[in-house]
Amino acid sequence: MIDSTRLVSISESMKSLTPLNVLHRVRGQSRFMWANERDGFALVGFGTAAELVAWSGSRFMSIQRQAQTLFKDAVILNADQPHVGPRLFGGFAFQDDFVPDNTWTIYAPAWFILPHYQFTQVGESAWLTINVRLPVDEDYEAIIPELRQALQDRIALLIESEDVQVEKAGEPASLDYPMPYNTWRDNILEATHLMNETALKKVVLSRVAEIGFDGRVNIDAALAYLNQQYADSYRFLFEPRPAHAFFGATPELLAQVQGDQLRTMGLAGSIRRGSTGEEDDAYASTLLNDPKERHEHALVVAGLRERLEPVTSALHIPETPGILKLNNIQHLHTPVTGILREANGVLPLVESLHPTPALGGEPRDVALKFIKDAEPVPRGWYAAPVGWLDPNLDGAFGVAIRSAVSQERRVWLYAGAGIVADSQPQKEWDETALKFRPMLEALGIKEKMHV
């Protein structure tokens, strides 16, 4: 039990490896990653020192309480580096009443893991951390030299291991889109009808791609592709069991909290990239001046303002959105910063914000019911919070879009589109096809196979 143990965490500086180097060298273990080039910050965990799971409707606060217990009286020796130390990796299901199904068979509504070893990279510097839980009555000081030796041995092993050549993703044996276009069209027509008759203003609908491979899904090749093509996105991996992984490269930050400092964003409204700079700018201008896209984005920003104003003493939200350009798509983007009235960590904010109108809809309760009734495949952790927590319960969570969940030889992808009153089914179908592309191509799926 966590409450009868004491966490001891020791960190030492080491030669900087890339996060992918570390991941490749620890294949066959539970593995975790969070990385974003823009922040110059990356985390990789492997092995398991503790697991936190919650099943009830109060799953956010249950994880908060369990994390407080885990970190209470912890001995953290991190060489006085504020960014270094133990981190919990994990996430939540999209719906409160999530029940694991075939696709998400091993996942709980809330699941976090403290890795046995953790690699931290900040800029050009790197550290390795060892996390262990000892009985509370054990003399932890007597075992610290042994832990330091184990840490040094692991550092040497990581550095001396040869780089693993990651094979390219293989061709799939099958690719299927379970939802036919006619169902998609009917769902959107029903949603837009309700928007003219009820309080529903927006709903985000998603569809699924299911892929089968002859061998195991090549998670490492997919992550290498995302690292190269989507370095500015929040790349994540949650692989609690070997070959059972949830991974992706999300452009959307749900919440980042450090003390009383808050950061989030509004991200809604999409268009493709151009093949030339001129064409790209023309698409961006079209997006900025499209009434439907601006309305969809405004609903997201208004939802953020409504939920953040009561809990902040200062809140900065630009009046007009900018453009966030990714490899194959560009979005309307509004960065949001604020100062929290109470520094209670990131999870209360995650609970309040999830799902934002960018991934659920507005009003939230009406949109969530429509999603549950309309979508034939459960979302699982898709479009839900995924990220990390530190001992202060601060942390960062992205919205798990542009993502995939894999089991051995099968993988499922999700892509969604925001539906408002003047949405057109074909245009929204095409938008989801565009959003499937990052993960399809990461998995080696050629463009000729896209739908």
Backbone hydrogen bonds, N-H to C=O, Kabsch-Sander energy under -0.5 kcal/mol:
donor,donor_aa,acceptor,acceptor_aa,energy
4,S,1,M,-1.1
5,T,2,I,-1.6
6,R,134,L,-3.3
7,L,70,L,-0.5
8,V,132,V,-3.1
9,S,75,V,-3.2
10,I,130,I,-2.1
11,S,77,L,-2.8
12,E,128,L,-2.4
14,M,126,A,-2.2
22,V,18,T,-1.9
23,L,19,P,-2.5
24,H,20,L,-2.8
25,R,21,N,-1.8
26,V,22,V,-0.7
26,V,23,L,-1.1
27,R,24,H,-1.1
29,Q,26,V,-1.2
31,R,239,E,-2.0
32,F,45,G,-2.3
33,M,237,L,-2.2
34,W,43,L,-2.3
35,A,235,R,-2.0
36,N,41,F,-1.5
37,E,231,A,-2.3
39,D,36,N,-0.5
40,G,36,N,-1.0
41,F,36,N,-1.3
42,A,121,Q,-2.2
43,L,34,W,-3.1
44,V,119,F,-2.5
45,G,32,F,-2.3
46,F,117,Y,-2.4
47,G,30,S,-1.9
49,A,114,L,-3.7
50,A,114,L,-1.4
52,L,112,F,-3.1
54,A,110,A,-2.1
59,R,56,S,-0.8
62,S,58,S,-2.3
63,I,59,R,-2.2
64,Q,60,F,-2.0
65,R,61,M,-2.5
66,Q,62,S,-2.6
67,A,63,I,-2.7
68,Q,64,Q,-2.2
69,T,65,R,-2.2
70,L,66,Q,-2.5
71,F,67,A,-2.5
72,K,68,Q,-1.1
74,A,71,F,-1.9
75,V,7,L,-2.9
76,I,74,A,-0.7
77,L,9,S,-3.4
77,L,75,V,-0.6
78,N,76,I,-0.8
81,Q,78,N,-1.5
84,V,81,Q,-1.6
88,L,389,L,-2.5
89,F,113,I,-2.6
90,G,387,G,-2.3
91,G,111,W,-1.8
92,F,385,P,-2.1
93,A,109,P,-2.3
94,F,380,G,-3.3
98,F,95,Q,-1.2
105,T,102,N,-0.8
107,Y,104,W,-1.6
110,A,54,A,-0.9
111,W,91,G,-2.1
112,F,52,L,-2.8
113,I,89,F,-3.0
114,L,50,A,-2.7
117,Y,46,F,-2.4
118,Q,129,T,-2.3
119,F,44,V,-3.6
120,T,127,W,-2.5
121,Q,42,A,-2.6
122,V,125,S,-2.2
123,G,40,G,-2.5
125,S,122,V,-2.1
126,A,14,M,-0.5
127,W,120,T,-2.2
128,L,12,E,-2.7
129,T,118,Q,-2.7
130,I,10,I,-2.7
131,N,116,H,-3.0
132,V,8,V,-2.4
134,L,6,R,-2.8
134,L,132,V,-0.5
136,V,4,S,-1.6
138,E,135,P,-2.1
140,Y,138,E,-1.4
142,A,139,D,-0.7
143,I,139,D,-0.7
143,I,140,Y,-0.8
144,I,140,Y,-0.9
147,L,143,I,-2.2
148,R,144,I,-2.8
149,Q,145,P,-2.0
150,A,146,E,-2.2
151,L,147,L,-2.4
152,Q,148,R,-2.4
153,D,149,Q,-2.6
154,R,150,A,-2.1
155,I,151,L,-2.4
156,A,152,Q,-2.4
157,L,153,D,-2.2
158,L,154,R,-2.5
159,I,155,I,-2.5
160,E,156,A,-2.7
161,S,157,L,-1.5
165,Q,163,D,-0.5
166,V,164,V,-0.7
167,E,165,Q,-0.6
173,A,212,G,-2.9
174,S,212,G,-1.8
176,D,210,E,-2.7
183,T,180,P,-0.5
184,W,180,P,-1.9
185,R,181,Y,-3.1
186,D,182,N,-2.4
187,N,183,T,-2.5
188,I,184,W,-2.2
189,L,185,R,-2.6
190,E,186,D,-2.3
191,A,187,N,-2.4
192,T,188,I,-2.9
193,H,189,L,-1.8
194,L,190,E,-2.3
195,M,191,A,-1.8
196,N,192,T,-0.9
196,N,193,H,-0.9
197,E,193,H,-0.7
197,E,194,L,-0.7
198,T,194,L,-3.2
201,K,362,E,-3.3
202,K,362,E,-1.9
203,V,419,I,-2.0
204,V,360,G,-2.5
205,L,203,V,-0.6
205,L,417,A,-2.1
207,R,415,A,-2.3
209,A,413,L,-2.2
210,E,176,D,-3.4
211,I,411,V,-3.0
212,G,174,S,-2.0
213,F,409,R,-2.6
214,D,171,E,-0.5
217,V,408,E,-3.3
219,I,217,V,-1.7
222,A,218,N,-1.9
223,L,219,I,-2.5
224,A,220,D,-2.2
225,Y,221,A,-2.1
226,L,222,A,-2.4
227,N,223,L,-2.7
228,Q,224,A,-1.6
229,Q,225,Y,-2.8
230,Y,226,L,-2.7
233,S,230,Y,-1.5
234,Y,250,T,-3.4
235,R,35,A,-2.5
235,R,233,S,-1.1
236,F,248,G,-2.1
237,L,33,M,-1.9
238,F,246,F,-2.6
239,E,31,R,-2.8
241,R,244,H,-1.0
244,H,241,R,-2.4
245,A,406,S,-1.3
246,F,238,F,-1.9
247,F,404,A,-2.4
248,G,236,F,-1.9
249,A,402,R,-2.0
250,T,234,Y,-2.0
253,L,251,P,-0.6
254,L,252,E,-0.6
254,L,397,F,-2.1
255,A,397,F,-1.9
256,Q,263,R,-2.1
257,V,395,G,-2.5
258,Q,261,Q,-2.0
261,Q,258,Q,-2.1
262,L,338,G,-2.7
263,R,256,Q,-1.9
264,T,336,V,-2.7
265,M,253,L,-0.7
266,G,334,T,-2.8
267,L,265,M,-0.5
268,A,332,L,-1.3
271,I,330,Q,-1.9
273,R,328,N,-0.8
280,D,276,T,-2.7
281,D,277,G,-2.4
282,A,278,E,-1.9
283,Y,279,E,-2.3
284,A,280,D,-2.3
285,S,281,D,-2.5
286,T,282,A,-2.3
287,L,283,Y,-2.4
288,L,284,A,-2.5
289,N,285,S,-1.4
290,D,287,L,-1.2
294,R,290,D,-2.7
295,H,291,P,-2.3
296,E,292,K,-2.3
297,H,293,E,-2.4
298,A,294,R,-2.7
299,L,295,H,-1.9
300,V,296,E,-1.3
301,V,297,H,-2.3
302,A,298,A,-2.6
303,G,299,L,-2.0
304,L,300,V,-2.1
305,R,301,V,-2.5
306,E,302,A,-2.5
307,R,303,G,-1.7
308,L,304,L,-2.2
309,E,305,R,-2.4
311,V,308,L,-1.1
312,T,308,L,-0.8
312,T,309,E,-0.8
313,S,339,I,-2.8
314,A,339,I,-1.1
316,H,337,T,-3.2
317,I,315,L,-0.6
322,G,333,H,-3.2
324,L,331,H,-2.8
325,K,323,I,-0.6
326,L,324,L,-0.5
326,L,329,I,-2.9
330,Q,271,I,-2.8
331,H,324,L,-2.4
332,L,269,G,-1.9
333,H,322,G,-2.5
334,T,266,G,-2.6
336,V,264,T,-2.4
337,T,316,H,-1.7
338,G,262,L,-1.8
339,I,314,A,-2.4
340,L,260,D,-3.0
341,R,311,V,-2.7
344,N,342,E,-1.4
346,V,393,L,-2.6
347,L,393,L,-0.6
350,V,346,V,-2.3
351,E,347,L,-2.8
352,S,348,P,-1.8
353,L,349,L,-2.6
354,H,350,V,-2.3
359,L,356,T,-2.0
360,G,356,T,-2.2
362,E,202,K,-2.2
367,A,363,P,-2.4
368,L,364,R,-2.7
369,K,365,D,-1.7
370,F,366,V,-1.9
371,I,367,A,-2.6
372,K,368,L,-2.3
373,D,369,K,-2.0
374,A,370,F,-2.5
375,E,371,I,-2.5
382,Y,379,R,-2.4
383,A,400,A,-2.8
384,A,381,W,-1.8
386,V,398,G,-2.0
387,G,90,G,-2.9
388,W,396,A,-2.2
389,L,88,L,-1.9
390,D,394,D,-2.7
393,L,390,D,-2.5
395,G,257,V,-1.4
396,A,388,W,-1.0
397,F,255,A,-2.6
398,G,386,V,-2.9
399,V,252,E,-2.5
400,A,384,A,-2.7
400,A,398,G,-0.6
401,I,399,V,-2.8
404,A,247,F,-2.7
405,V,412,W,-2.2
406,S,245,A,-3.0
407,Q,410,R,-2.8
408,E,243,A,-2.5
410,R,407,Q,-3.0
411,V,211,I,-2.2
412,W,405,V,-2.6
413,L,209,A,-2.8
414,Y,403,S,-0.9
415,A,207,R,-1.9
417,A,205,L,-2.3
419,I,203,V,-3.1
420,V,418,G,-0.5
423,S,420,V,-2.2
428,E,424,Q,-2.3
429,W,425,P,-2.4
430,D,426,Q,-2.5
431,E,427,K,-1.9
432,T,428,E,-2.0
433,A,429,W,-1.9
434,L,430,D,-1.9
435,K,431,E,-1.9
436,F,432,T,-1.8
437,R,433,A,-0.9
439,M,436,F,-0.5
440,L,436,F,-2.3
441,E,437,R,-2.9
442,A,438,P,-1.8
443,L,439,M,-1.5
444,G,441,E,-1.4
445,I,440,L,-2.9
446,K,444,G,-0.5
449,M,446,K,-2.0
450,H,447,E,-1.6
